[in-house]
Amino acid sequence: MDRATVDAKIRELAEPFNKKGVEITEATTFATDLEFDSLTVMDFVAAIEDEFDIIISMNQQAEIETYGQLVDTVTRLQAD
């Protein structure tokens, strides 16, 4: 799956979690811009893992701060 397709699907998955309707860009942060708390992050990651049939390790999650980094990580995991 190419990066653009992964991006589009993650945007769909993010919609119900984006309670404030923040415009999501590559630089959007989950903690600051989207104000995701730890429970929301866990639910969002679970939705992504289910959709793409991947596992995002806790170490990988800790390194992901922006939406663009998330798309890159999911795209890379899809290729493995």
Stockholm file with secondary structure:
# STOCKHOLM 1.0

chainA/1-80         MDRATVDAKIRELAEPFNKKGVEITEATTFATDLEFDSLTVMDFVAAIEDEFDIIISMNQQAEIETYGQLVDTVTRLQAD
#=GR chainA/1-80 SS CCHHHHHHHHHHHHGGGCTTCCCCCTTCBTTTTSCCCHHHHHHHHHHHHHHHTCCCCHHHHHHCCBHHHHHHHHHHHHHC
#=GC SS_cons        CCHHHHHHHHHHHHGGGCTTCCCCCTTCBTTTTSCCCHHHHHHHHHHHHHHHTCCCCHHHHHHCCBHHHHHHHHHHHHHC
//
